[in-house]
Amino acid sequence: RDIRMELWTGAIVGQKRAVSEHGFDQAFAIDDIDDHLPLLLQNRQQIFAPLGKMDDFDKQLMFWYKDVQNKIRQGVNPPGQFHELSHILHPLRWQKHATEIALMRKAAEISAQAHIRAMQMAGRVHYEYELEAELWHEFIRHGARYTAYDSIVAAGKNACVLHYTANDAKINPADLILIDAGCEYQHYAADITRTFPASGRFSGEQRAVYEIVLAAQHAAMALIKPGCPWNDLHTAAVRVTTQGLKDLDILHGDLDGLIEQAAYKDFYMHKSGHWLGMDVHDVGPYKDCQ
């Protein structure tokens, strides 16, 4: 503990309370890690670590490992096997416990309310950042002190920039406004994207495109159930989107041929979803996953 620092920032858990209040068997000061980690590696058979992801950590791990190696003549044995930890941890993060699901639902509910608030305020503001402020207001009002990612509030042509975060442009009455925003609640992320007219009314062209996107979403969501391959959702959304672009006379040709050529990618260049959990793009591969 650092009593002087606690005066400025509040109580610090410290090693003793980490053991007595948080269930740890032992706790050490982080400044002493180079003294304690090699001792924990002595006479162990295996090391499990996130290998190859952080150069500084890999170097530090080898430093600790060599410290143990240097004591072989003293009867100390270093671990003989290294295992990449992600293969074990990532499947555990895919499957959510009931408590985690409840937290994710709460994060989604708060985020949905924030989107609704922004929609309701759209006719009363003049700049994108004013709507971003409404999102923040709703997040914090419900105990979500952080965003899961930088909020996107994009009016007009800005909505065509996938990761637009300037959020400083003037909103014109004829604009569509795209908001991609979600809060983090108790360390769990939400991610919601919605598009709506600044004036409260779609033009004919805006409505035609919007209804294609809505139909694609419905087609994908209709397939969602345990055991469904995740890529089936994207395939369904792509098919509806491509057909819609054909119906609007934007794409021309055979539907299957257009999909095979990925002709839709000028308009829909990303996938239809991603893992969600403690990170907005949560861990784990996508191939052959359900």
Steps between C-alpha positions, in 0.01 A plus 500: 500500500599861441342716771605822328344394170181393678458858616458602135332202337327305777561166669732252330429130545859403577639149544337422835148594392549324167537177699243567773225651283548370146582133542864495389740259670788746473550855375819691424595854402527536122849649541614164639379292204852418375580351840188287536411377148817292450434329834151405384644347181750279682436125463181557302443288191303743284454872432168629369522855362369726219801435279584712198252778574710749696872525426584659834319225691670225296840650580411527867383139509828384346687707759319316780547165327875554462521592868368151579725336238805651664423304818498151343829410675332589828241230438233734364316390185342746254168426328535277197190603306348830386130522413317782325234597751244637252394151388382436856364841600319599181247213506427588863420855392280386209256326732343750735384419853150611600651786701694618196190483281312715750777762491504495119123546492533796734770654282277452195197649675691810606644538151158462338359770726790726403424450130133579560595815689724612212220439249259702711746790524605501133252771402622731778875501438728631227826302528599135520680548831178617661348158432818336629447693822149356527645149469750571778223645716293184477798267550620674815150553636463121518840426653692426179801730544677399179423440135582158358671679208518851357148604405423571135245776439505560126263724307463503122804386303694440823293185550688346205826509698496172691698616803416871497550643849553874444134556595533875438302567182184703468179298462278602210125433507519273193780286643486143617681457831689179574583429863727210591535504877490276803588525866717282719315385810683311775774414247259366233449670166199585286510593131201651316478676163189680380424750221214749502397825324594824672162646408305200627386410147676296233516616141387241246858404413606482864207278589570264209858439613406486868241231436758283323730521803209428734395196295860372503510533878172313538623222271815454706325517836242242391781242484641563845485194724748280687712301257451730202833562319578867552578559132147391400375829642733699277408289197130572555562874542714513186235324292223740604726803458612396152143431389398840634775673304379317190143613566621861521680455167835565664638152427425306184531130429423157643461506881726202570759633257501842663546341843782278372671807354444689827342781298329620817832588666503856369197551723543235772868435557504342845355200679159492668615447856776414743553345842395722789581486870773655712625664181284647226684280249543211738768236475501185292516380141193487275570205271249216542359660816137477602 
